[in-house]
Amino acid sequence: LFGVDVYYLDLTLVNMPGNSSGVARYSTGYLLGKNEGELFSMAYGTSILDIPWETRKDGTREPMEETEVVMYIVPEPNPNNLEALPVRVKMDGDIRRMQYWPDDGKFEVFEDCMNFHVIDEMNNKIVEGYGTRQSGFRIGEFDPSQGGCG
């Protein structure tokens, strides 16, 4: 990307309806190059609202076996105002899952270790990797009097 070999990717998509701090939804992400100072930030990308999940018989949610997102990234700093480039991230394969229930069981979190395929859409280059996809869902109804988020 932009002539740099990237070795680390981080992406966070969050949806917190009713959040008492006022931030209901956000996305953030970055990539690091192999050399010091090679940093890329996400300008925009796939919305959390576009990520599907399965609803189980008990009404709780679970992430799909495969997930795909697109990050549009720019170098940081970006003094030449280069346009954001698309990077597609496909997550699939055998899932090794850890589950936990934080905040006294008010949330269910899935931490899935799986295959990652990072695709530079401009050059059609694919980097195969392994990583962790974390998905968390509120259990039950949100009570705003307790603070936090829905």
N, C-alpha and C positions, 0 to 999 in steps of 0.2 A: 504494500500500500504506500503510495507516494514515494516509492523506491526504498522502503524500509522493511526489514524482516521483523515481524511482530511475534512476540513470544508469550504475551499474557493478555487475556481479555476478561473484563468484568462488566456485567450488565445487570441492572436492577430495574424492575418494573413493579410499581406499587399502586394498589387501589385501596383507599381507606375511606369509604363513604361515611359521612357523619363524624369525621375526625375532629376532635375538639380544638385542635390547633388551627383548623381551617384548610389545611392542605389535603385535598381529597384524592389526588392522583398525580404521580410523577414518574419520570423515567430518567435514568442516569447511566452512564457507562463510559468506559475508556479502554484503550489498548496501549500496551507498552512495547516499544521496540527493544531490540537486543542491546543497543548502546544507550548510554546515559543521555538524557535529554530528548529521547524519541518518545513523544507522548501524543496520543490522539484522543480527542473527546467526542462523545456522541452529540451531534447537533439535534437529531430527532430520530425516531424509529417506530417500530411496531408498538401499538398501544396495548396496555394490559387488557383492555376491553376486547381485544381481538384474539386473545389466547383462549382456546377452548379448554374445557374440563369435563369430566364425567360426573354425573350425579348418581350416587349410590342409592340403594333401596332405602336406606335410613335417612336420606335427604342430605347427607354430608357430601362434600365434593372431593374429587381426587384428580390429580393431573393426568393428562393423556399419556399414552406410551411414547408418543413422538410430539415434539414441539419445534416450531420454526419461527424465527424472528429475524428482522432486518434492522441493522444499525446503520445510520448514515453518519460517517465520521469525518472530522477535519483535524489537521495537525494543530498542536498547541505549542507555542502561539501560532497564529495564522495571519501574519502581517500582509500577505498578498490576497487575502480573502478568497482562498481556494474554495471551490464548491465541495460540498460533502459527498463522499463516495459511499456506495452501498456495500455492506458486508452482511452476508446472509449466514445465520447460525442455525444449523440443524442439529437437534438432539434426539438420539434414538438408540436402539440396541438393547442388550440385556441390561436390566435395571437392578442395581443393588440398592435397596431402600432401607433408610432409617426413618422411623417416625417418632415424634414426640409431641406433647401436649402442654405448651407453656401457659403461663398466666392462670394457674389453677384449672387447667383444662378448657379454657375459653377459646383456644385455637388448636388446630391440628396442623402440624408441619410435616411435610414430606421432604426428605433430603435424598435425592436420587443421583447415584453415581452412574454415568452413562457415557456413550460416545458422543463427541462433538465433531461436526464437520463445519469448518469456518471457510466460507467461500468469498473470495475477492471477486465481486460481480463484474468489475471493470476488466479484469485480466483472466477471468475464469480459472483462477488458481484455487486449489483446495488444500487446506491444512487439516489433517486428521489429528484429533486429540481426545482427551478424556477429561471429564470435569464433573461438577456437581450442579444440578438444578435444584433449587429450593422453592417449594410452593407451600404457602400457608393460607389457611382459611379459618374464619371465625366460626365457632360452633354455637348455634342458638342465636337469639336476638341480641342486638346491640342496645345497651343501656347507657345513654349519654351521661347520666348522673355519675357514672363511674370514671368518666374521662376516657382518654384513649381514642380508639377508632372503631368503626363498624367493619 
